[in-house]
Amino acid sequence: MREIKPHVFVWLPEDIVDLEGDPDFARTGTAGFVVTTEGVVVVDTTNSPFHARELLYEIRRRTDQPVRYVIDTDSEGDYTLGNEVFSDLEATILGSAGTQAEIGRYRQELQKRLSADPRLQARMRGIHPTPPTQSVANEMTLRPGGEDIKLSSFPDGLAGQPPTADTVAYLPAAKVAFTGGLFENAYYPRLAWKERGRDIRRWIEALKQLETWDVDLYVPGHGPPASKREVVEFRQFLEWLASEVEARVRQGKSLVETRLELQPALESRHWHARELTAEAVDDAYRQISAARPSGEATQRPSKGSGSSSSPASQPVFVPNP
């Protein structure tokens, strides 16, 4: 637990894969809380009620103030499967309309998975996915104890109704932004080409907006708080991934070829959650392939043509800004 600014705390989990809970969300996300004179505001609740109770223990070590609000930055279980702990305390849980809908759909899907998998039943015993009780529109400001906490939604989803949107919690006085999964610090990201997934192009634009904010510390979805430099590096990584995948799609290369060519460069960064590297390439490939006009021609290299002058056909290295 770190106090990154006066009365602003960040809970940093160990980088381990949990053996309890949903295996789809086995790496718990970073969480935090703000202590005010009128109560506590929690940002994200980890990937299980067990970790959420650890977070609550840290809150109780520092204050007897009630937990007034919980902010879900994202719908993924890494950040929300501890919501029930704070729902039991009658906290108001805030999230975008998309996050509300996505957690509702997740609960329905989970029931189907549970009915078919006894091992998952054992892992999920005592865990009850809990959606936000109040939706956040584009902008909203909380003022507990006179402390401004500004919530901004970034629509960046692929599909879904209401549209997927990440919610960033910004503390202008402390110059801290809790970004959730919009920013991963030294962790490979999950794009997930499905309703809960992020569109890589919109994601890049959202990060560009975040970079213009007056912020000292960005609290990521996974990893420790970081400066603007790390946010820029992460955004450049996404730009690199989109560019390299798009070049191969234009050349007519298959998903398997693209994955094999990019995997060494991806792994050279030595970030956490390496198991997500192949998934990131697959999801980017599907997104970019689906976005291309149906009549657009591809340039498939002919066999035996030797080396190509195209940069995309040369050895690839991920930039380290």
C-alpha positions as CSV (number, residue, x, y, z in Angstrom):
1,M,0.0,0.0,0.0
2,R,1.4,3.4,-1.0
3,E,0.3,6.9,-0.1
4,I,1.1,8.6,-3.4
5,K,-0.3,12.0,-2.4
6,P,-1.8,13.2,0.9
7,H,-4.8,11.0,1.6
8,V,-4.5,9.3,-1.8
9,F,-3.6,5.6,-1.5
10,V,-2.8,2.9,-4.1
11,W,-3.0,-0.9,-3.4
12,L,-0.4,-2.7,-5.4
13,P,-0.9,-6.5,-5.7
14,E,1.9,-9.0,-6.3
15,D,2.2,-10.1,-9.9
16,I,0.8,-13.6,-9.3
17,V,-1.9,-15.7,-11.0
18,D,-4.7,-16.3,-8.6
19,L,-5.9,-19.9,-8.2
20,E,-9.3,-18.7,-6.9
21,G,-11.9,-16.7,-8.8
22,D,-12.5,-16.5,-12.6
23,P,-9.4,-17.8,-14.5
24,D,-10.2,-15.2,-17.2
25,F,-9.3,-12.5,-14.7
26,A,-6.6,-14.3,-12.7
27,R,-4.3,-11.2,-12.4
28,T,-5.8,-8.7,-10.1
29,G,-5.7,-5.1,-11.0
30,T,-4.3,-2.1,-9.1
31,A,-6.8,-0.4,-6.8
32,G,-6.9,2.7,-4.7
33,F,-8.9,4.9,-2.4
34,V,-9.1,8.6,-1.4
35,V,-9.9,9.5,2.3
36,T,-11.9,12.7,2.8
37,T,-13.6,14.3,5.8
38,E,-17.0,13.0,4.6
39,G,-16.0,9.4,3.6
40,V,-13.9,7.2,1.5
41,V,-13.9,6.9,-2.3
42,V,-12.6,3.6,-3.7
43,V,-11.4,3.2,-7.2
44,D,-11.6,-0.3,-8.5
45,T,-12.1,-3.3,-6.2
46,T,-9.7,-6.0,-7.5
47,N,-10.6,-9.4,-9.1
48,S,-12.2,-11.0,-6.1
49,P,-13.9,-10.2,-2.8
50,F,-11.0,-11.8,-1.0
51,H,-8.6,-9.1,-2.3
52,A,-11.3,-6.5,-1.8
53,R,-11.4,-7.3,1.9
54,E,-7.6,-6.8,1.9
55,L,-8.2,-3.3,0.5
56,L,-11.0,-2.7,3.0
57,Y,-8.6,-3.7,5.8
58,E,-6.1,-1.1,4.6
59,I,-8.9,1.5,4.6
60,R,-9.8,0.6,8.1
61,R,-6.2,0.9,9.3
62,R,-6.3,4.6,8.2
63,T,-9.8,5.8,8.9
64,D,-13.2,5.0,10.4
65,Q,-15.0,7.1,7.7
66,P,-17.6,5.1,5.8
67,V,-17.0,4.1,2.2
68,R,-19.3,6.4,0.3
69,Y,-18.5,5.7,-3.4
70,V,-16.8,3.0,-5.5
71,I,-15.7,3.9,-9.0
72,D,-15.5,1.1,-11.6
73,T,-13.1,2.3,-14.3
74,D,-13.8,-0.8,-16.4
75,S,-16.1,-3.8,-16.6
76,E,-13.4,-6.4,-16.6
77,G,-13.2,-8.7,-13.7
78,D,-9.7,-7.6,-12.9
79,Y,-11.2,-4.4,-11.4
80,T,-14.8,-5.2,-10.5
81,L,-15.2,-8.7,-8.9
82,G,-14.6,-7.2,-5.4
83,N,-17.6,-4.8,-5.8
84,E,-19.8,-7.0,-3.6
85,V,-17.7,-6.2,-0.5
86,F,-18.5,-2.5,-0.8
87,S,-22.1,-3.1,-1.9
88,D,-22.6,-4.8,1.5
89,L,-21.4,-1.5,3.1
90,E,-24.1,0.3,1.1
91,A,-21.6,2.3,-1.0
92,T,-22.8,3.8,-4.2
93,I,-21.0,2.0,-7.1
94,L,-20.4,4.2,-10.1
95,G,-19.5,3.2,-13.7
96,S,-20.4,3.9,-17.3
97,A,-23.6,2.7,-18.7
98,G,-21.6,0.3,-20.9
99,T,-19.8,-1.1,-17.7
100,Q,-23.2,-1.7,-16.1
101,A,-24.5,-3.6,-19.1
102,E,-21.3,-5.5,-19.6
103,I,-21.2,-6.8,-16.0
104,G,-24.8,-7.8,-16.4
105,R,-24.0,-9.8,-19.5
106,Y,-20.9,-11.3,-17.8
107,R,-23.2,-12.6,-15.0
108,Q,-25.4,-14.3,-17.5
109,E,-22.4,-15.8,-19.4
110,L,-20.9,-16.9,-16.1
111,Q,-24.0,-18.9,-15.2
112,K,-23.6,-20.9,-18.4
113,R,-19.9,-21.5,-17.7
114,L,-20.6,-22.6,-14.1
115,S,-23.3,-25.1,-15.2
116,A,-20.8,-26.8,-17.5
117,D,-17.6,-26.7,-15.3
118,P,-17.5,-28.1,-11.7
119,R,-13.9,-26.8,-11.3
120,L,-15.1,-23.3,-12.1
121,Q,-17.9,-23.7,-9.5
122,A,-15.3,-24.4,-6.9
123,R,-13.1,-21.4,-7.9
124,M,-16.1,-19.0,-7.9
125,R,-17.6,-20.1,-4.6
126,G,-18.5,-17.0,-2.6
127,I,-18.0,-14.6,-5.6
128,H,-21.0,-12.6,-6.8
129,P,-20.4,-10.2,-9.7
130,T,-22.0,-6.9,-8.8
131,P,-22.6,-4.1,-11.4
132,P,-22.6,-0.4,-10.7
133,T,-25.7,1.0,-9.0
134,Q,-25.4,4.3,-10.8
135,S,-24.2,5.2,-14.3
136,V,-21.7,7.9,-15.1
137,A,-22.5,10.0,-18.2
138,N,-19.7,11.7,-20.2
139,E,-18.7,13.9,-17.2
140,M,-19.4,13.8,-13.5
141,T,-17.9,15.4,-10.4
142,L,-18.0,14.1,-6.9
143,R,-17.2,16.5,-4.0
144,P,-16.9,14.5,-0.8
145,G,-15.5,16.7,1.9
146,G,-15.0,19.5,-0.7
147,E,-12.5,17.2,-2.6
148,D,-13.2,17.3,-6.3
149,I,-13.0,13.9,-8.0
150,K,-13.8,14.3,-11.7
151,L,-15.1,11.3,-13.7
152,S,-14.7,11.3,-17.4
153,S,-15.9,8.5,-19.8
154,F,-13.9,7.5,-22.8
155,P,-16.0,5.6,-25.4
156,D,-13.5,3.2,-26.9
157,G,-15.4,-0.1,-27.4
158,L,-15.9,-2.2,-30.5
159,A,-19.6,-2.7,-30.1
160,G,-22.3,-3.1,-27.6
161,Q,-25.3,-1.1,-26.5
162,P,-24.8,1.0,-24.4
163,P,-21.4,1.6,-25.9
164,T,-18.3,0.4,-24.0
165,A,-16.6,3.2,-22.1
166,D,-13.7,3.4,-19.7
167,T,-14.1,5.8,-16.8
168,V,-11.1,7.8,-15.5
169,A,-11.1,9.3,-12.0
170,Y,-9.1,12.6,-11.9
171,L,-8.1,14.4,-8.7
172,P,-7.1,17.9,-9.9
173,A,-5.8,19.1,-6.6
174,A,-3.6,16.1,-6.1
175,K,-2.8,15.9,-9.9
176,V,-3.6,12.1,-9.9
177,A,-5.5,10.2,-12.5
178,F,-6.8,6.6,-11.9
179,T,-6.9,5.3,-15.5
180,G,-7.9,1.7,-15.0
181,G,-7.1,-0.5,-18.0
182,L,-6.7,2.4,-20.4
183,F,-3.1,2.5,-19.3
184,E,-1.0,-0.6,-18.3
185,N,2.4,0.1,-16.8
186,A,4.9,-2.6,-17.9
187,Y,2.1,-5.1,-18.5
188,Y,0.9,-6.4,-21.9
189,P,-2.6,-5.2,-22.6
190,R,-5.7,-7.2,-23.3
191,L,-7.6,-5.9,-26.4
192,A,-10.2,-8.7,-26.5
193,W,-12.0,-8.6,-29.8
194,K,-15.5,-8.9,-28.4
195,E,-18.2,-6.6,-26.9
196,R,-16.0,-5.9,-23.9
197,G,-12.9,-5.2,-26.1
198,R,-11.3,-1.9,-26.9
199,D,-10.9,-0.6,-30.4
200,I,-7.1,0.0,-30.7
201,R,-7.5,3.2,-32.7
202,R,-9.9,4.8,-30.2
203,W,-7.7,3.6,-27.4
204,I,-4.7,5.4,-28.8
205,E,-6.8,8.6,-29.2
206,A,-8.0,8.3,-25.6
207,L,-4.4,8.1,-24.4
208,K,-3.5,11.1,-26.4
209,Q,-6.2,13.0,-24.5
210,L,-4.9,11.8,-21.1
211,E,-1.4,12.9,-21.9
212,T,-2.6,16.5,-22.1
213,W,-4.1,16.5,-18.6
214,D,-2.3,18.3,-15.7
215,V,-1.3,15.1,-14.0
216,D,1.8,14.1,-11.9
217,L,0.9,10.4,-11.4
218,Y,-1.2,8.1,-13.5
219,V,-2.5,5.0,-11.6
220,P,-2.7,2.2,-14.2
221,G,-4.9,-0.9,-14.4
222,H,-1.9,-3.0,-13.6
223,G,1.4,-2.0,-12.3
224,P,2.7,0.9,-10.1
225,P,1.8,4.6,-10.6
226,A,3.7,6.3,-13.3
227,S,4.5,9.6,-14.9
228,K,3.4,10.9,-18.3
229,R,6.5,9.3,-19.9
230,E,5.2,5.8,-19.2
231,V,1.8,6.7,-20.6
232,V,3.4,7.9,-23.8
233,E,5.5,4.8,-24.0
234,F,2.4,2.6,-23.7
235,R,0.5,4.6,-26.3
236,Q,3.5,4.3,-28.7
237,F,3.5,0.5,-28.1
238,L,-0.2,0.4,-29.2
239,E,0.6,2.6,-32.2
240,W,3.5,0.2,-33.1
241,L,1.3,-2.8,-32.8
242,A,-1.5,-1.3,-34.9
243,S,1.0,-0.2,-37.6
244,E,2.8,-3.5,-37.8
245,V,-0.4,-5.6,-37.9
246,E,-2.0,-3.3,-40.5
247,A,1.1,-3.6,-42.8
248,R,0.8,-7.4,-42.7
249,V,-2.9,-7.3,-43.3
250,R,-2.3,-5.1,-46.4
251,Q,0.3,-7.6,-47.6
252,G,-2.3,-10.4,-47.3
253,K,-0.5,-12.2,-44.6
254,S,-2.4,-14.6,-42.4
255,L,-3.0,-14.3,-38.7
256,V,-0.6,-17.1,-38.0
257,E,2.1,-15.5,-40.2
258,T,1.5,-12.1,-38.5
259,R,1.7,-13.7,-35.0
260,L,4.9,-15.5,-35.7
261,E,6.6,-12.4,-37.2
262,L,5.7,-10.1,-34.3
263,Q,5.9,-12.4,-31.3
264,P,9.7,-12.1,-30.8
265,A,9.6,-8.3,-30.9
266,L,6.6,-8.3,-28.5
267,E,8.4,-10.5,-26.0
268,S,11.6,-8.4,-26.2
269,R,10.0,-5.8,-23.9
270,H,9.9,-8.2,-20.9
271,W,6.7,-6.9,-19.6
272,H,4.4,-8.8,-17.2
273,A,1.5,-11.0,-18.4
274,R,3.5,-12.4,-21.4
275,E,0.6,-14.9,-21.9
276,L,-1.3,-12.0,-23.5
277,T,1.1,-11.3,-26.3
278,A,-0.3,-13.7,-28.8
279,E,-3.8,-12.7,-27.9
280,A,-2.9,-9.0,-28.4
281,V,-1.7,-9.7,-32.0
282,D,-4.8,-11.9,-32.7
283,D,-7.2,-9.2,-31.5
284,A,-5.5,-6.4,-33.3
285,Y,-5.4,-8.5,-36.5
286,R,-9.1,-9.2,-36.3
287,Q,-10.0,-5.6,-35.6
288,I,-7.9,-4.2,-38.4
289,S,-9.0,-6.9,-40.9
290,A,-12.6,-6.2,-40.1
291,A,-12.2,-2.5,-40.5
292,R,-10.7,-2.7,-44.1
293,P,-13.0,-1.9,-47.0
294,S,-14.2,-5.1,-48.6
295,G,-12.9,-4.1,-52.0
296,E,-9.4,-3.0,-50.9
297,A,-6.6,-4.9,-52.6
298,T,-3.9,-6.8,-50.7
299,Q,-0.3,-7.1,-51.8
300,R,0.6,-10.7,-51.3
301,P,4.4,-11.3,-51.7
302,S,5.1,-13.9,-54.4
303,K,7.1,-17.0,-53.5
304,G,10.7,-16.8,-54.3
305,S,10.7,-13.0,-54.7
306,G,13.5,-12.5,-52.2
307,S,13.7,-9.7,-49.7
308,S,11.2,-6.9,-50.0
309,S,11.8,-3.2,-49.7
310,S,8.7,-2.9,-47.5
311,P,9.7,-2.0,-43.9
312,A,7.0,-4.4,-42.7
313,S,8.8,-7.4,-44.2
314,Q,12.1,-6.6,-42.4
315,P,13.0,-7.7,-38.8
316,V,10.8,-5.8,-36.4
317,F,11.8,-4.2,-33.1
318,V,9.4,-2.6,-30.6
319,P,10.6,1.0,-30.0
320,N,11.6,2.0,-26.5
321,P,11.0,5.7,-26.3
